């Protein structure tokens, strides 16, 4: 398998891309890729969990790589960290009595930005999610608002309700400006049709905590106000609870140390070429795993109309379902981004395909989503066979499970395929704003 891939990579050096392939093969080296991804996915990074020492250590490493490459800080920043604050709300206790009966914890989900008490149902909206409704869709819609409500959930949603209960035990994170919102939601699972009496006592700790993207820039020569962004998230799940496995560190080698490694490697590549007409922005996003907060903050720091495109790189550590020398692009049909990339790969063995997993809704599950909603042709490039990936979001997502040849081939393909966009010759069509 590895020998076949080496032969296929050799096919990259075909006319008319011979000169470019020489550059990409010379400047993007496997040993450097291995060094970066090994460092990011090592146990001493503690899984790069948000708000942990591990993610701070990872950020410091990425800063060092950007500095050594000769990148400049992003506009308005004195260093490579793009700092912002979040409000972290962690539940302490919740006691809910409905119609005179104390409810068990597994039948209750509470979401609020701070502690609160309800002595009765007065002033509380009653919402019902019946068997004809999609619980997750309804849940997400309510979470996006600021209602004061009790939500009665039909038992047909029991399985998904249990998953959300486990998720919300970890607490919630909001931007500082939103942290003082009035949202108070109590979801109750059960065969309830009315609310005769209600008391709620909810206690939570609220703490402001720092987060930081890591951003480096190579200014454009003739089109400095047009931005091409290369991004990937460097956070992961951190240290998880012990189960049957003794290992407790979710290293996130593929998710997304592989993508972050690609961002760093591409930054070095384009800095060495030093021929970009548009400004190149390289960003390691934080807090993707808990809500995409890093990319949300980043999108507010520049005019999205000046962003030509975003190459979001997510999980490229294993061969795609299409085989070697291939990757897929989420939202392929939404712009001509993929068509441009494939045109630039003519004469090579590598091919980009449309997302083969539309049911996974991957286009809106990574850091491309925020800029895409603002009209930017922002797409994710991946090779992961996510429906069957046994290591995804587990402690087994480690360096040893990766195919480094696949990572190198994908990074080289992104470098080659992006060149006409970087040179200011091609501009992907915009995505309709949401």
Secondary structure, 3 states (H helix, E strand, C coil): CHHHHHHHHHCCCCCCCHHHHHHHHHHCCHHHHHHHHHHHCCHHHHHHECCCHHHHHHHHHHHHHHHHHCCEECCCCCCCEEEEEEEEEEEEEEEEEECCEECCHHHEEEEECCCEEECCCCCCEEEEECCCCCHHHHHHHHHCCCCEEEEEECHHHHHHHHHHHHHHCCCEEEECCCCCCCCEEEEEECCCCCCCCEEEEEEEEEEEEEEEEEEEEECCCCEEEEEEEEEEECCECEECCCCCCCCCEECCHHHHHHHHHHHHHHHHHHHHHCCCCEEEEEEEECCCCCCCHHHHHHHCCCCHHHEEEEEEECCCCCCECCECCEEEECCHHHCCHHHHHHHHCCCCCCEEEECCCHHHCHHHCCCHHHHHHCCCCEEEEECCCHHHCCCCCCCCCCHHHCCHHHHHHHHHHHHHHCHHHHCCCCCCCCCCCC
